[in-house]
Amino acid sequence: MSFYNFENNNPDEEDIHYMKLALAEAQKAFAEDEIPIGAIVVCKNRIVGRGYNLTERFNDVTAHAEMQAFTSAAQTVGGKYLTDCTLYVTIEPCVMCAGASYWTQISRIVYGAREEKRGFLSKNADLLHPKTQLKGGVLADECATLMKGFFARKR
């Protein structure tokens, strides 16, 4: 795992910076004909986990970007709890990934575009750990455009 430090006192710029890196992960999924969702886990200005959808490659419905990033981050930090970490994910997490985030006790989730049909907010907004902060809409247009492009290519 390569670490990348980002020093910036502007939280909005920091969120944009890391969302661009999550988008780079989503581009990897797109290139592999996977649904283009990417995720980055950041702890104390250091990337400790990353992932993108691998459900087709692994023939595994649980191989979502967030799950890959959580596993990677837990291995890097040496524990299952991500209490000082932020998950950046290009699309609003599904119920499964929101539930997994509960168990990691992640401090913060920042997502790009809403997922009106399968996103956890449309199902039950109480799935996150009580201490987890949620922020949406970071680079939402870029994140949504990548998804729309993927599905347009499929039709």
C-alpha positions, 0 to 999 in steps of 0.5 A: 500500500503506497501512502499519500499525505495531503496537508491542507487546512481547508476541509472542502478542498481536502474532500475534493482531493480525496474524492478525485482519488476515489474517482481514479479507483472508479475509473479502474472498475470502468476499465475492467467493465465493472460498475464504476464505483471507487473508494478510498479510506483516509486516516490522519491525512494518509490513504490506508485503504482503497478499492473499486467494485470487483463483483464481476471478477470475483463473481461475488455480490459482496465485492463492492468498492467500500468492502474492498477499501474497508478490508485494505484499511483494516489490514493497514491499520492493524485492526478492524475499527476505523474510528479515526478514518474517513471513507470517500466513495463515489456513489452513496453506499448501499445498505450492505456497505452502510451496515459494514461501515457501522461495524468498522465504526468509521468516523466519517463517510463522504460520498459523491452522487446519490443512488436513489434506487439502491442507496442506503438513505432511501432505505434506512438512514439509521444504518450508520454508527451513531458517531459517523458523520455523513457528507454527500455531493462531493464531485457529484456530477463527475461521479454520476457521469461516470456511472451514466456512461457505464450504463449507457455503454451497456445498453 
